[in-house]
Amino acid sequence: MAVLCKDTVGHQDVGSVYNRREKEKDTISAQLSKAMFNAAKTGNTNILELILKHYPNFIFEVNSCKQSLLHIAILHRQRSVYKLILKNEVAKNVLTKLVDSKGNNVLHLAGEMKQAKNQSRLSTHYVLMSSEDKWFQVRIYTRLFVTIMFFLFTYSLFYTFLNAFIILFYNYFATYLFFLSSSLN
């Protein structure tokens, strides 16, 4: 049988060709898996959709820490990746129950709310500044509103008093004219 294989393949052992092909498949699989996890970290849903379109079972891959794509999406706060994964009902049912090497499921990771390494300081400061800016805007708009309302109230009070004064003055003047005209007759 070995002679037949040598003649057919061209003096190569069929087992070595098969082994080499399997190693190439494993290498390609590892590279695609790495690319997929990097895409999940950075929120690149285009790459994820492309890989999962051609290799749908890759959605169940785990990294060296036994973390799924859903773990990575939650760890790095990638909402678009999270939504993409949860569109697949089967994956949603399986991946939400997976536990990583530290004993955390996706709910534990979401509850911890730790920042991703590449976002830790910049994002925290940005969020705090953004929050302060919004509070400042709310305070400014509130003060502006109160000032405008005070002005309108004061303005309306002024005109109310002015109208009352005009009516009072008119009544007083009309009475004066009446007495003046009656004293002339």
C-alpha positions, 0 to 999 in steps of 0.5 A: 500500500505504501508503494501505491501511495508513493506512486499516486502522490509523487513520492510523498507520504500521504500522512505527511501531506494530511498532517501539513494540511491540518497544521495549516488549517489550525494556523488559519483557525488560530489567526482568524480567532485572534482577529475575531477577538481583536475586532471584538475588543475594538468594536469592529463589527464589520470584521466580526460579521465577515468572519462569522458569515464564513465560519459561524461556529467561531461565535463559540470560540474562547480565548486563552482565559476561556472568555467568549466574544460576549465576555470581551464585548462586555469587558471593553464596553463594545455595545455594537459587538454585544448587540451583534452577538445577541442577535444569534439566539443559540449563541445568546443562550450558550455564551451568557452561561459561559464562565471564564478561567476566573469564574466570572460569567458575563453578568459578573463582568458587567457588574464589576464595570471595570474600564478596559485597559486602553480606555481606563484613564482617558475615558474616565476623565472624559466621562467625568468632564462630560458629566461636569459639563452637562451639570454646568449647562443645566445650571446655566440654563436653570439660572437663565430660566430663573432670570427670564422668569424673574424679569417677566414677573417683574415686568408684569408686576411693573405693568400691573402697577403702572396700569393701576397707577394710570387708572388711579391717576385717571380717576383722580384727574377725572374727579379733579376735572369734574370738581373744577368744572362744577365749581366754574358753573 
